[in-house]
Amino acid sequence: MRYEWVDEYLMKKTGVTRDLQKDWNWMRYQIGGKMFAAVCRDEKDHPYYITLKLEPLEGDFLRKQYEDIIPGYYMNKTHWNSVKADGKVLDELLKDLLDQSYRIVLGSLSKKKQREILETVSDRAKRRKE
């Protein structure tokens, strides 16, 4: 996979958890129990797609601009997009898309859940400083 940094990048985000969805062999990244990204792997555990959520117009625009961005693999084609893991999408663009996906899904959570996630992290940071 060209984007070896993806796991570390996503796990640094506030409140992110990951799990392996064994039936599909996907490493899923979630916030508040909702997936915002996945690394889809083949039967040899080689990544072939990085799937993420975008606003429909943004996703449609990017699919027209980049041959390595396609409608979401095994996902709702309106909201989800997949980036070929060995593609030519620039790292900075992929980071921006992953950030957007994170914000979209975080923003879809209840205000209470958002506060819980964000406050838990700020509480930990305060304890480290003490």
C-alpha positions in Angstrom: 0.0 0.0 0.0 1.3 3.4 -0.9 -0.4 5.1 2.1 1.4 3.3 4.9 0.7 6.2 7.2 -3.1 5.9 7.2 -3.5 3.8 10.4 -1.2 6.0 12.5 -2.8 9.1 11.1 -6.4 8.0 11.9 -5.6 6.6 15.3 -4.3 10.0 16.4 -7.7 11.5 15.9 -9.7 12.3 19.0 -12.0 9.4 20.1 -11.1 7.0 17.2 -11.4 3.3 17.7 -10.6 0.5 15.2 -11.7 -3.0 14.7 -11.3 -5.8 12.1 -14.6 -6.7 10.4 -13.5 -10.3 9.7 -16.2 -11.2 7.2 -15.1 -8.5 4.8 -11.4 -8.3 6.0 -11.8 -4.6 6.6 -10.0 -2.5 9.2 -12.7 -0.1 10.3 -12.1 3.2 11.9 -15.0 4.6 14.0 -15.9 7.6 16.1 -18.8 7.1 18.6 -19.5 3.7 17.2 -19.9 4.9 13.6 -17.5 4.1 10.8 -15.9 7.0 9.0 -13.1 5.1 7.2 -12.0 1.6 6.3 -9.0 -0.1 4.8 -10.3 -2.9 2.7 -7.9 -5.8 2.3 -7.7 -8.8 0.0 -7.4 -12.5 0.9 -3.6 -12.0 1.3 -4.2 -9.0 3.6 -3.0 -6.5 1.1 -4.9 -3.2 1.2 -6.7 -2.4 -2.0 -9.1 0.4 -1.1 -9.4 3.1 1.5 -13.0 3.9 1.9 -14.3 7.1 3.4 -17.4 9.3 3.7 -17.8 12.6 1.9 -20.5 15.1 1.1 -22.2 13.8 -2.2 -21.1 16.8 -4.3 -17.5 16.6 -3.1 -17.3 12.9 -3.8 -18.8 13.3 -7.3 -16.4 16.1 -8.1 -13.4 14.1 -6.9 -14.4 11.0 -8.8 -14.4 13.0 -12.0 -11.0 14.5 -11.2 -9.1 11.3 -10.1 -9.3 7.9 -11.7 -8.1 6.4 -8.4 -11.2 7.7 -6.5 -14.3 5.6 -7.2 -17.8 5.2 -5.7 -17.6 3.5 -2.3 -16.7 -0.2 -2.6 -19.6 -2.2 -1.1 -21.0 1.0 0.3 -23.7 3.6 -0.5 -22.4 5.1 -3.7 -23.8 8.6 -2.9 -22.0 9.1 0.4 -19.0 6.8 0.3 -15.9 6.8 -1.8 -13.0 4.5 -2.2 -9.4 5.5 -3.0 -7.2 2.9 -4.6 -4.5 1.9 -2.0 -1.8 1.9 -4.7 -3.2 4.9 -6.5 -1.8 8.3 -7.3 -3.9 10.5 -5.0 -1.5 12.8 -3.2 -1.0 12.2 0.5 -2.1 15.7 1.4 -5.4 15.3 -0.5 -6.1 11.9 1.1 -5.4 13.3 4.6 -7.9 16.1 3.8 -10.5 13.6 2.7 -10.0 11.5 5.8 -10.3 14.6 7.9 -13.5 15.5 6.1 -14.9 12.0 6.7 -14.1 12.2 10.4 -15.8 15.6 10.7 -18.9 14.5 8.8 -19.4 11.4 11.0 -18.5 13.2 14.3 -21.0 15.9 13.3 -23.7 13.3 12.7 -23.5 12.2 16.4 -25.8 13.7 19.0 -24.4 16.9 20.7 -24.2 14.9 23.9 -22.1 12.2 22.3 -19.8 14.7 20.7 -19.2 16.4 24.0 -18.5 13.0 25.7 -15.9 12.2 23.1 -14.3 15.6 23.1 -14.4 16.1 26.9 -12.9 12.7 27.6 -9.9 13.6 25.5 -9.5 17.0 27.0 -9.8 15.5 30.5 -7.0 13.1 29.8 -4.8 15.9 28.5 -5.4 17.9 31.7 -4.4 14.9 33.9 -1.2 14.5 31.9 -0.2 18.1 32.6 -0.8 17.7 36.4 
